[in-house]
């Protein structure tokens, strides 16, 4: 392994661990735990490649310190979960970036995750349907084996006074969700669709116990300034609307 490669790993480890400490200090413990674990692994890789004894001793000391803190956080989080008291809040500021679905949901996805419930009244218009599709794609790429996704949303009702555009949106919603259902089925995932005319709250539940409530649901991204603007494709670079994300944990997963 070249010196440049080792230096690159060390730089990555420092960056990840710096983020872990920031999250730790702001009380976002589950997220910080994931960053500590990733950073510790990077430092261990550096340790394996370094030959100098003094540097090895330095890295061992750093790794032990971070591991001790990670164990403390893990014990705290597990106790809060056991007592049913776990609550964490993430405040997404107006125009903030770096909050793609991968970033937001990663700390709460585990290898035991197999079933997901999404309650969101606004999975109707084109960009909202694409949001839900991206969320499903994120689950397929994550380190879990999701087998069933439940979606409870609202459906535009067709009445005598409905506008032409409402008719288009209603038909688009049905056809788009039907296409997603077929596409997910080809990936071995069942999409269960239900509609409600009274749904208002937004909530996402994982069968590993995590509950994520986003004030704006999945629709917290701003419209890009243009089709060829930065952030159009990469949602980590897309600006967000201001919203709060509340995370809870329960031993009992709600079924819809």
Protein Blocks (a to p, Z undefined) as FASTA:
>chain_A
ZZklmmmmmmmmmmmmmmmmmmmmnopaklmmmmmmmmmmmmmmmmmmpmblklmmmmmm
mmmmmmmmmmmmmmmmmmmmmnopaccdddddehiahiafklmmmmmgcfklmbdcdddf
blfbfmlmmmmmmmmmmmmmmccddfbdcdddddddddfkbcfklmmmmmmmmmmmmmmm
mmmmmnopacdddddfkbfbdcdddfeopacddfklmmlcccdfbfkbghklmmmlpccd
dddddddddfbdcdZZ
